[in-house]
Amino acid sequence: MVNQHTDKGRHYRVLGLMSGTSLDGVDLALCRFTMRNRTITHYTIEKAHTYPYPPYLIKQLSYLLEGDDRSIEEVDIELGKYYAAVIQDFLLNITMPDLIASHGHTVYHNPEIRKTLQIGNGSLIAQKTGITVINDFRSEDVRLGGQGAPLVPVGDEMLFSFYPFCLNLGGFANLSFVHKGIRVACDLAPCNMFINNEARMLGLPYDEGGKLAQKGDLNKLLFEELNGLPYYRKLHPKSLGKEWFVNQVIPVVRKYYPTGHPDAIRTATQHAGYQVGRYIENYRETDEAVLVTGGGAYNSYLLHHIQSVTRTRLVVPDRETVEFKEALVFALLGLLRYKGINNVYASVTGATRNTCSGIIHNP
């Protein structure tokens, strides 16, 4: 199973798959980890690529929250086939990895009633690729009363601990940091999911660099109403799901903008920037850096609004880290699960204990 064993540690190659709520594609990162005494001493990303979803899958996944159990099962299989196909394409002429770790696509996430579901059939992927697959990293934590999210803070602790804050600007913005000696994290606000949704109403897949937002004006009434949503008064641990966005955010926005409008994009961008910057500033102990990753790291207008609220310096790293950090971390979560090492922290999720989470599917 292990590619190499030296006096400096064992080397593992793991393929990480990440599919975010914004439906902008599937990130694949082939990662090499060196582990010594159950500690990661080195990592590298050997190859990474994003595969866009085909239109038929975007349509199926977009409306799946409204589907019944049978339709969800059908798309679970369809998505598993698609994942297997892109994996096989990605690994063409490459030595097979030891493991595949897949986040899957989140259909719903409501930890308050202990329900979460990520699809993309792991058993089917294992059968078609001939490689052991680990997926479903959230369910065990939710069963134990946790939020089941965010999961990336384990990677922040093991791979990026030299940054006081690790911020991911994905479908939702989430933050990981050490508070009173303990790693904590939470989802902060809808980010690309919100901005992209409004951009699509104007015929564009996303707001490149925040250019659309800069053409609009801030709607102060909408801005204040969004900031007044009850979620923002909660302390961590807390997490968000697509159903919260659909039920809590969209109705508020549509009162002001029944159709697409640059003002809605400006307000969505400034709302995300305010909520992110506010949270960082509340827990800032020094003026050290915030590591910024995810697609929103390329939205300079969003970064401007975050930076206007906090004195902590924002650092956007190299392209590979920006785009594939989450896939890298899920590769790590899969490796930890395989080795029987805890990969979900109760301090982050609020569960009754740490867990070694994930379901293993052997080919």
Backbone hydrogen bonds in HBPLUS format (Angstrom, degrees):
<---DONOR---> <-ACCEPTOR-->    atom                        ^
c    i                          cat <-CA-CA->   ^        H-A-AA   ^      H-
h    n   atom  resd res      DA  || num        DHA   H-A  angle D-A-AA Bond
n    s   type  num  typ     dist DA aas  dist angle  dist       angle   num
A0011-HIS N   A0004-GLN O   2.98 MM   7  5.31 170.1  1.99 151.9 152.2     1
A0006-THR N   A0009-GLY O   3.08 MM   3  5.36 173.8  2.09 142.3 144.0     2
A0009-GLY N   A0006-THR O   3.08 MM   3  5.36 166.0  2.10 110.4 114.5     3
A0010-ARG N   A0035-MET O   2.87 MM  25  5.29 156.2  1.93 155.5 149.8     4
A0035-MET N   A0010-ARG O   2.81 MM  25  5.29 162.9  1.83 154.2 158.9     5
A0012-TYR N   A0033-PHE O   2.87 MM  21  5.24 157.0  1.92 149.9 157.5     6
A0033-PHE N   A0012-TYR O   2.80 MM  21  5.24 161.1  1.84 155.3 161.0     7
A0098-ASP N   A0013-ARG O   2.75 MM  85  5.50 148.2  1.85 146.3 155.5     8
A0014-VAL N   A0031-CYS O   2.83 MM  17  5.31 155.0  1.89 151.2 158.7     9
A0031-CYS N   A0014-VAL O   2.83 MM  17  5.31 175.3  1.83 153.8 152.9    10
A0015-LEU N   A0099-LEU O   2.98 MM  84  6.29 169.4  1.99 149.7 150.6    11
A0101-ALA N   A0015-LEU O   2.81 MM  86  6.15 165.7  1.83 161.6 164.3    12
A0016-GLY N   A0029-ALA O   2.87 MM  13  5.21 171.2  1.88 149.1 148.6    13
A0029-ALA N   A0016-GLY O   2.97 MM  13  5.21 154.4  2.04 147.2 154.2    14
A0017-LEU N   A0101-ALA O   2.84 MM  84  6.18 154.3  1.91 163.1 164.2    15
A0103-HIS N   A0017-LEU O   3.04 MM  86  6.07 164.3  2.06 144.3 149.0    16
A0018-MET N   A0027-ASP O   2.91 MM   9  5.06 154.1  1.98 144.1 151.2    17
A0027-ASP N   A0018-MET O   2.86 MM   9  5.06 165.5  1.88 158.8 155.0    18
A0023-LEU N   A0020-GLY O   3.35 MM   3  5.92 169.7  2.36 114.9 117.4    19
A0026-VAL N   A0051-TYR O   2.80 MM  25  5.16 161.7  1.83 143.6 148.0    20
A0051-TYR N   A0026-VAL O   2.92 MM  25  5.16 162.9  1.95 145.4 146.4    21
A0028-LEU N   A0049-HIS O   2.87 MM  21  5.42 163.3  1.90 159.6 165.4    22
A0049-HIS N   A0028-LEU O   2.94 MM  21  5.42 153.4  2.01 150.0 157.3    23
A0030-LEU N   A0047-LYS O   2.81 MM  17  5.27 165.3  1.83 162.4 167.1    24
A0046-GLU N   A0030-LEU O   2.73 MM  16  5.53 142.1  1.87 158.5 171.5    25
A0032-ARG N   A0044-THR O   2.85 MM  12  5.33 165.4  1.87 160.1 164.8    26
A0044-THR N   A0032-ARG O   2.96 MM  12  5.33 138.2  2.14 142.5 153.8    27
A0034-THR N   A0042-HIS O   2.86 MM   8  5.10 159.5  1.90 151.0 148.8    28
A0041-THR N   A0034-THR O   2.83 MM   7  5.61 158.6  1.87 151.8 159.0    29
A0036-ARG N   A0039-THR O   2.83 MM   3  5.28 161.9  1.86 154.8 155.4    30
A0039-THR N   A0036-ARG O   3.01 MM   3  5.28 148.3  2.11 108.0 117.7    31
A0057-LEU N   A0054-PRO O   3.01 MM   3  5.56 128.1  2.28 114.5 127.1    32
A0058-ILE N   A0054-PRO O   3.12 MM   4  6.44 159.1  2.17 155.3 161.8    33
A0059-LYS N   A0055-PRO O   3.03 MM   4  6.25 160.9  2.07 151.6 155.7    34
A0060-GLN N   A0056-TYR O   3.09 MM   4  6.30 159.6  2.13 139.7 145.2    35
A0061-LEU N   A0057-LEU O   2.80 MM   4  5.91 170.7  1.81 158.0 160.3    36
A0062-SER N   A0058-ILE O   2.89 MM   4  5.86 147.5  2.00 143.2 152.1    37
A0064-LEU N   A0061-LEU O   3.44 MM   3  5.08 164.3  2.47  96.4 100.8    38
A0066-GLU N   A0063-TYR O   3.11 MM   3  5.72 150.7  2.20 113.5 121.2    39
A0067-GLY N   A0064-LEU O   2.88 MM   3  4.92 156.7  1.93 106.0 113.9    40
A0072-ILE N   A0068-ASP O   3.05 MM   4  6.33 156.9  2.11 154.4 161.5    41
A0073-GLU N   A0069-ASP O   2.95 MM   4  6.18 157.3  2.00 148.3 154.2    42
A0074-GLU N   A0070-ARG O   2.99 MM   4  6.28 152.6  2.07 146.8 154.3    43
A0075-VAL N   A0071-SER O   3.02 MM   4  6.26 159.4  2.06 147.8 152.6    44
A0076-ASP N   A0072-ILE O   2.85 MM   4  6.00 148.6  1.95 146.4 156.1    45
A0077-ILE N   A0073-GLU O   3.19 MM   4  6.45 155.1  2.25 145.1 149.2    46
A0078-GLU N   A0074-GLU O   3.00 MM   4  6.26 162.3  2.03 145.5 151.0    47
A0079-LEU N   A0075-VAL O   2.72 MM   4  5.79 160.2  1.76 152.2 156.8    48
A0080-GLY N   A0076-ASP O   2.98 MM   4  6.11 150.3  2.07 138.0 146.5    49
A0121-ASN N   A0076-ASP O   3.27 MM  45  5.57 164.0  2.29 130.1 134.9    50
A0081-LYS N   A0077-ILE O   2.96 MM   4  6.26 154.1  2.03 150.9 157.1    51
A0082-TYR N   A0078-GLU O   3.07 MM   4  6.37 152.1  2.15 140.5 148.3    52
A0083-TYR N   A0079-LEU O   2.82 MM   4  6.10 166.1  1.84 156.1 159.4    53
A0084-ALA N   A0080-GLY O   2.95 MM   4  6.12 163.3  1.98 146.9 151.7    54
A0085-ALA N   A0081-LYS O   2.95 MM   4  6.17 152.7  2.02 144.1 151.6    55
A0086-VAL N   A0082-TYR O   2.98 MM   4  6.30 163.9  2.01 159.5 162.2    56
A0087-ILE N   A0083-TYR O   2.91 MM   4  6.07 154.0  1.98 151.2 159.2    57
A0088-GLN N   A0084-ALA O   2.97 MM   4  6.15 161.5  2.01 148.0 152.5    58
A0089-ASP N   A0085-ALA O   3.04 MM   4  6.28 153.9  2.11 144.7 151.9    59
A0090-PHE N   A0086-VAL O   2.84 MM   4  5.95 160.4  1.88 145.7 151.5    60
A0091-LEU N   A0087-ILE O   2.88 MM   4  6.05 153.5  1.95 153.0 159.5    61
A0092-LEU N   A0089-ASP O   3.32 MM   3  5.33 164.6  2.34 104.8 108.5    62
A0094-ILE N   A0091-LEU O   2.97 MM   3  5.12 147.7  2.07 140.0 132.0    63
A0100-ILE N   A0132-THR O   2.89 MM  32  6.20 139.7  2.06 155.5 166.2    64
A0134-ILE N   A0100-ILE O   2.78 MM  34  6.21 152.3  1.86 157.9 167.4    65
A0102-SER N   A0134-ILE O   2.94 MM  32  6.32 157.8  1.99 157.0 164.4    66
A0105-HIS N   A0119-ILE O   2.89 MM  14  5.26 158.1  1.94 145.5 150.5    67
A0119-ILE N   A0105-HIS O   2.81 MM  14  5.26 157.6  1.86 146.5 144.5    68
A0107-VAL N   A0117-LEU O   2.82 MM  10  5.61 158.1  1.87 153.8 161.3    69
A0117-LEU N   A0108-TYR O   2.92 MM   9  5.56 151.5  2.00 168.7 161.6    70
A0110-ASN N   A0115-LYS O   2.71 MM   5  5.18 165.6  1.73 163.0 167.6    71
A0113-ILE N   A0110-ASN O   3.15 MM   3  6.00 151.7  2.24 122.8 128.1    72
A0115-LYS N   A0110-ASN O   3.12 MM   5  5.18 166.8  2.14 125.6 128.1    73
A0114-ARG N   A0111-PRO O   2.93 MM   3  4.29 158.8  1.97  95.8 100.9    74
A0125-ILE N   A0121-ASN O   3.12 MM   4  6.43 155.3  2.19 147.6 154.7    75
A0126-ALA N   A0122-GLY O   3.01 MM   4  6.23 160.4  2.05 148.9 153.7    76
A0127-GLN N   A0123-SER O   3.00 MM   4  6.27 158.5  2.05 147.7 153.6    77
A0128-LYS N   A0124-LEU O   3.00 MM   4  6.19 161.6  2.03 152.1 156.2    78
A0129-THR N   A0125-ILE O   2.93 MM   4  5.98 150.2  2.02 150.6 158.1    79
A0130-GLY N   A0126-ALA O   2.81 MM   4  5.41 144.0  1.94 141.6 149.7    80
A0133-VAL N   A0361-HIS O   2.91 MM 228  5.06 165.2  1.93 148.0 150.4    81
A0361-HIS N   A0133-VAL O   2.69 MM 228  5.06 161.5  1.72 162.7 167.5    82
A0135-ASN N   A0359-ILE O   3.07 MM 224  5.41 153.1  2.15 144.1 148.7    83
A0359-ILE N   A0135-ASN O   2.67 MM 224  5.41 167.3  1.69 162.9 165.9    84
A0142-VAL N   A0138-ARG O   3.15 MM   4  6.39 163.0  2.18 158.0 163.3    85
A0143-ARG N   A0139-SER O   2.89 MM   4  6.10 155.8  1.95 152.4 159.4    86
A0144-LEU N   A0140-GLU O   3.18 MM   4  6.43 135.3  2.39 137.4 148.4    87
A0144-LEU N   A0141-ASP O   3.05 MM   3  5.11 130.3  2.31  96.0 109.4    88
A0146-GLY N   A0141-ASP O   2.85 MM   5  5.13 154.6  1.92 147.0 141.1    89
A0145-GLY N   A0142-VAL O   2.96 MM   3  5.11 151.7  2.05 115.1 114.6    90
A0352-THR N   A0144-LEU O   3.14 MM 208  5.81 147.0  2.26 143.1 151.0    91
A0147-GLN N   A0349-THR O   2.89 MM 202  4.82 145.1  2.01 116.9 127.6    92
A0155-GLY N   A0152-VAL O   2.80 MM   3  5.40 126.2  2.09 121.5 134.4    93
A0156-ASP N   A0152-VAL O   3.12 MM   4  6.49 150.2  2.21 143.1 151.9    94
A0157-GLU N   A0153-PRO O   2.88 MM   4  6.06 152.9  1.95 146.3 152.0    95
A0158-MET N   A0154-VAL O   3.03 MM   4  6.26 153.6  2.10 143.8 150.9    96
A0159-LEU N   A0155-GLY O   2.69 MM   4  5.44 158.2  1.74 150.7 155.9    97
A0160-PHE N   A0156-ASP O   3.08 MM   4  4.67 139.4  2.25 110.2 121.4    98
A0163-TYR N   A0160-PHE O   3.15 MM   3  6.09 168.4  2.16 127.9 129.7    99
A0291-LEU N   A0165-PHE O   2.95 MM 126  6.25 163.0  1.98 156.1 151.2   100
A0166-CYS N   A0176-SER O   2.87 MM  10  5.14 157.0  1.92 153.1 158.5   101
A0176-SER N   A0166-CYS O   2.93 MM  10  5.14 147.6  2.03 141.5 151.7   102
A0167-LEU N   A0291-LEU O   2.73 MM 124  5.86 170.2  1.74 170.8 174.3   103
A0293-THR N   A0167-LEU O   2.93 MM 126  6.36 157.7  1.98 158.8 166.2   104
A0168-ASN N   A0174-ASN O   2.92 MM   6  5.40 169.6  1.93 161.6 165.1   105
A0174-ASN N   A0168-ASN O   3.00 MM   6  5.40 156.2  2.05 147.7 155.2   106
A0169-LEU N   A0293-THR O   2.78 MM 124  6.13 172.6  1.79 153.9 153.0   107
A0296-GLY N   A0169-LEU O   2.90 MM 127  4.74 164.5  1.92 157.1 153.3   108
A0170-GLY N   A0172-PHE O   3.29 MM   2  5.06 144.4  2.42 130.0 125.1   109
A0192-ASN N   A0170-GLY O   2.92 MM  22  5.64 157.1  1.97 154.0 147.1   110
A0191-CYS N   A0171-GLY O   2.83 MM  20  5.35 164.1  1.85 139.1 140.1   111
A0193-MET N   A0171-GLY O   3.14 MM  22  4.34 163.2  2.17 110.9 113.9   112
A0173-ALA N   A0189-ALA O   2.83 MM  16  5.46 166.8  1.84 168.6 172.4   113
A0188-LEU N   A0173-ALA O   2.60 MM  15  5.41 176.8  1.60 161.4 162.1   114
A0175-LEU N   A0186-CYS O   2.97 MM  11  5.73 158.5  2.02 164.6 166.2   115
A0186-CYS N   A0175-LEU O   3.06 MM  11  5.73 145.6  2.18 150.5 160.9   116
A0177-PHE N   A0184-VAL O   2.95 MM   7  5.64 165.0  1.97 157.4 161.2   117
A0184-VAL N   A0177-PHE O   2.82 MM   7  5.64 174.7  1.82 173.2 172.6   118
A0179-HIS N   A0182-ILE O   2.80 MM   3  5.30 162.6  1.83 152.8 148.2   119
A0182-ILE N   A0179-HIS O   3.14 MM   3  5.30 159.3  2.18 106.6 113.1   120
A0187-ASP N   A0238-LYS O   3.28 MM  51  6.40 159.4  2.33 139.0 144.3   121
A0194-PHE N   A0191-CYS O   3.10 MM   3  5.43 122.5  2.44 106.6 119.1   122
A0195-ILE N   A0191-CYS O   3.00 MM   4  6.30 171.9  2.01 162.2 162.9   123
A0196-ASN N   A0192-ASN O   2.72 MM   4  5.48 161.4  1.75 144.5 151.2   124
A0197-ASN N   A0193-MET O   3.14 MM   4  5.96 148.1  2.25 128.1 137.0   125
A0198-GLU N   A0194-PHE O   3.19 MM   4  6.49 156.1  2.25 149.6 154.5   126
A0199-ALA N   A0195-ILE O   2.94 MM   4  6.20 153.0  2.01 148.1 156.7   127
A0200-ARG N   A0196-ASN O   2.83 MM   4  6.00 155.7  1.89 153.2 158.4   128
A0201-MET N   A0198-GLU O   3.23 MM   3  5.26 131.5  2.48  94.5 106.9   129
A0202-LEU N   A0199-ALA O   2.88 MM   3  5.24 150.8  1.96 107.3 117.0   130
A0204-LEU N   A0199-ALA O   3.09 MM   5  5.33 165.8  2.11 135.1 131.4   131
A0203-GLY N   A0200-ARG O   2.96 MM   3  4.83 161.4  1.99 103.9 106.9   132
A0210-GLY N   A0207-ASP O   3.24 MM   3  5.28 166.5  2.26 111.9 115.3   133
A0211-LYS N   A0208-GLU O   3.16 MM   3  6.07 167.4  2.17 127.2 129.6   134
A0214-GLN N   A0210-GLY O   3.07 MM   4  6.31 149.4  2.16 147.4 155.3   135
A0215-LYS N   A0212-LEU O   3.01 MM   3  5.28 142.8  2.16 103.6 114.6   136
A0216-GLY N   A0213-ALA O   3.07 MM   3  5.31 149.0  2.17 104.6 113.9   137
A0223-PHE N   A0219-ASN O   2.85 MM   4  6.02 164.8  1.87 157.9 163.2   138
A0224-GLU N   A0220-LYS O   2.95 MM   4  6.04 161.4  1.98 145.2 149.3   139
A0225-GLU N   A0221-LEU O   3.01 MM   4  6.18 152.6  2.08 142.6 150.6   140
A0226-LEU N   A0222-LEU O   2.88 MM   4  6.08 161.4  1.91 157.0 161.2   141
A0227-ASN N   A0223-PHE O   3.04 MM   4  6.23 162.7  2.07 147.2 152.2   142
A0228-GLY N   A0224-GLU O   3.07 MM   4  6.17 122.2  2.42 133.2 147.0   143
A0228-GLY N   A0225-GLU O   3.19 MM   3  5.06 139.4  2.36  92.4 104.1   144
A0229-LEU N   A0226-LEU O   3.13 MM   3  5.59 169.5  2.14 117.4 119.2   145
A0232-TYR N   A0229-LEU O   3.15 MM   3  6.11 147.9  2.26 129.9 134.5   146
A0233-ARG N   A0230-PRO O   3.00 MM   3  5.59 162.3  2.03 119.5 125.3   147
A0234-LYS N   A0231-TYR O   3.06 MM   3  5.51 160.6  2.10 113.0 119.2   148
A0244-TRP N   A0241-GLY O   3.03 MM   3  5.46 131.7  2.27 108.0 119.9   149
A0245-PHE N   A0241-GLY O   3.37 MM   4  6.82 157.5  2.42 149.0 154.5   150
A0246-VAL N   A0242-LYS O   2.87 MM   4  6.20 162.0  1.90 157.7 162.8   151
A0247-ASN N   A0243-GLU O   2.89 MM   4  5.94 158.3  1.94 143.7 149.7   152
A0248-GLN N   A0244-TRP O   2.72 MM   4  5.50 156.4  1.78 151.0 157.1   153
A0249-VAL N   A0245-PHE O   3.06 MM   4  5.02 142.2  2.21 119.1 130.6   154
A0250-ILE N   A0245-PHE O   3.12 MM   5  6.46 163.4  2.15 168.6 173.3   155
A0252-VAL N   A0249-VAL O   3.04 MM   3  5.41 121.8  2.39 108.7 123.1   156
A0253-VAL N   A0249-VAL O   3.08 MM   4  6.40 162.1  2.12 158.8 164.3   157
A0254-ARG N   A0250-ILE O   2.93 MM   4  6.09 166.0  1.95 162.5 166.0   158
A0256-TYR N   A0253-VAL O   2.99 MM   3  5.59 139.7  2.16 112.8 122.7   159
A0257-TYR N   A0253-VAL O   2.84 MM   4  6.00 159.6  1.88 151.2 158.0   160
A0264-ALA N   A0261-HIS O   2.99 MM   3  5.41 130.9  2.23 110.2 122.3   161
A0265-ILE N   A0261-HIS O   3.37 MM   4  6.84 151.4  2.46 147.4 155.2   162
A0266-ARG N   A0262-PRO O   2.88 MM   4  6.15 160.8  1.92 153.7 159.1   163
A0267-THR N   A0263-ASP O   2.93 MM   4  6.07 159.8  1.97 144.2 149.8   164
A0268-ALA N   A0264-ALA O   2.87 MM   4  5.99 155.5  1.93 143.3 150.5   165
A0269-THR N   A0265-ILE O   2.92 MM   4  6.03 160.9  1.96 148.8 153.8   166
A0270-GLN N   A0266-ARG O   2.93 MM   4  6.11 163.4  1.96 149.4 154.3   167
A0271-HIS N   A0267-THR O   2.83 MM   4  5.86 148.4  1.93 142.4 151.6   168
A0272-ALA N   A0268-ALA O   3.07 MM   4  6.29 164.5  2.09 147.1 150.1   169
A0273-GLY N   A0269-THR O   2.96 MM   4  6.18 163.9  1.99 148.9 154.0   170
A0274-TYR N   A0270-GLN O   2.87 MM   4  5.97 157.1  1.92 144.5 150.3   171
A0275-GLN N   A0271-HIS O   3.02 MM   4  6.23 171.7  2.03 156.4 158.0   172
A0276-VAL N   A0272-ALA O   2.98 MM   4  6.07 164.6  2.01 153.4 157.9   173
A0277-GLY N   A0273-GLY O   2.94 MM   4  5.93 167.1  1.96 147.6 151.5   174
A0278-ARG N   A0274-TYR O   2.86 MM   4  5.83 158.8  1.90 149.2 155.7   175
A0279-TYR N   A0275-GLN O   3.20 MM   4  6.26 159.4  2.24 139.3 144.1   176
A0280-ILE N   A0276-VAL O   3.10 MM   4  6.38 166.7  2.12 157.4 160.8   177
A0281-GLU N   A0277-GLY O   2.94 MM   4  6.08 163.8  1.97 149.4 154.4   178
A0282-ASN N   A0278-ARG O   2.95 MM   4  6.13 149.1  2.05 145.5 153.8   179
A0283-TYR N   A0280-ILE O   3.15 MM   3  5.45 133.7  2.38 102.6 114.2   180
A0284-ARG N   A0280-ILE O   2.91 MM   4  5.82 104.7  2.49 142.8 161.8   181
A0284-ARG N   A0281-GLU O   3.40 MM   3  4.96 162.1  2.43  95.0 100.2   182
A0290-VAL N   A0313-ARG O   2.74 MM  23  6.05 145.3  1.86 161.1 167.2   183
A0315-VAL N   A0290-VAL O   2.78 MM  25  5.74 163.2  1.80 167.0 161.3   184
A0292-VAL N   A0315-VAL O   2.91 MM  23  5.85 162.1  1.94 159.7 156.3   185
A0294-GLY N   A0322-VAL O   2.84 MM  28  5.32 164.3  1.86 134.6 138.6   186
A0297-ALA N   A0294-GLY O   2.92 MM   3  5.72 164.8  1.95 125.8 130.9   187
A0298-TYR N   A0295-GLY O   3.16 MM   3  5.96 169.1  2.17 121.3 124.5   188
A0299-ASN N   A0296-GLY O   3.00 MM   3  5.12 160.6  2.04 106.7 112.9   189
A0302-LEU N   A0299-ASN O   3.06 MM   3  5.36 121.6  2.42 104.6 118.5   190
A0303-LEU N   A0299-ASN O   3.04 MM   4  6.42 161.2  2.08 155.2 160.8   191
A0304-HIS N   A0300-SER O   2.94 MM   4  6.09 149.0  2.03 138.4 146.9   192
A0305-HIS N   A0301-TYR O   3.21 MM   4  6.50 151.7  2.30 141.0 147.0   193
A0306-ILE N   A0302-LEU O   3.01 MM   4  6.38 151.3  2.09 150.3 158.8   194
A0307-GLN N   A0303-LEU O   2.87 MM   4  6.03 172.3  1.87 156.8 158.8   195
A0308-SER N   A0304-HIS O   3.00 MM   4  6.15 134.3  2.22 137.8 149.7   196
A0309-VAL N   A0306-ILE O   3.04 MM   3  5.58 157.2  2.10 114.1 121.2   197
A0322-VAL N   A0318-ASP O   2.99 MM   4  6.27 166.0  2.01 158.8 163.4   198
A0323-GLU N   A0319-ARG O   2.95 MM   4  6.07 168.1  1.96 158.1 159.8   199
A0324-PHE N   A0320-GLU O   2.91 MM   4  5.67 147.5  2.02 140.9 149.6   200
A0325-LYS N   A0321-THR O   3.11 MM   4  4.96 126.4  2.42 136.9 133.9   201
A0328-LEU N   A0324-PHE O   2.90 MM   4  6.09 155.9  1.96 151.3 158.5   202
A0329-VAL N   A0325-LYS O   2.90 MM   4  6.18 155.8  1.96 149.4 155.7   203
A0330-PHE N   A0326-GLU O   2.92 MM   4  6.19 153.7  1.99 148.4 155.3   204
A0331-ALA N   A0327-ALA O   3.03 MM   4  6.25 145.8  2.15 141.3 150.4   205
A0332-LEU N   A0328-LEU O   3.06 MM   4  6.44 150.4  2.15 143.1 151.3   206
A0333-LEU N   A0329-VAL O   2.80 MM   4  6.17 155.4  1.86 149.9 156.7   207
A0334-GLY N   A0330-PHE O   2.97 MM   4  6.15 155.7  2.03 143.5 149.2   208
A0335-LEU N   A0331-ALA O   3.05 MM   4  6.36 155.0  2.12 146.2 152.8   209
A0336-LEU N   A0332-LEU O   2.90 MM   4  6.17 165.2  1.92 159.1 162.8   210
A0337-ARG N   A0333-LEU O   2.94 MM   4  6.15 158.0  1.99 146.7 152.8   211
A0338-TYR N   A0334-GLY O   2.98 MM   4  6.18 159.3  2.02 147.2 152.8   212
A0339-LYS N   A0335-LEU O   2.97 MM   4  6.22 146.0  2.09 147.5 156.8   213
A0341-ILE N   A0336-LEU O   2.84 MM   5  4.94 171.2  1.85 149.1 147.9   214
A0340-GLY N   A0337-ARG O   3.11 MM   3  5.07 156.0  2.17 100.8 108.2   215
A0343-ASN N   A0355-THR O   2.89 MM  12  6.30 142.3  2.03 140.8 147.6   216
A0344-VAL N   A0355-THR O   3.13 MM  11  5.37 145.5  2.26 159.8 157.4   217
A0355-THR N   A0344-VAL O   3.13 MM  11  5.37 160.4  2.17 145.8 151.6   218
A0348-VAL N   A0345-TYR O   3.07 MM   3  5.42 144.4  2.20 105.3 115.2   219
A0349-THR N   A0345-TYR O   3.15 MM   4  6.50 160.9  2.19 150.3 155.5   220
A0350-GLY N   A0346-ALA O   2.70 MM   4  5.01 153.7  1.77 138.2 143.8   221
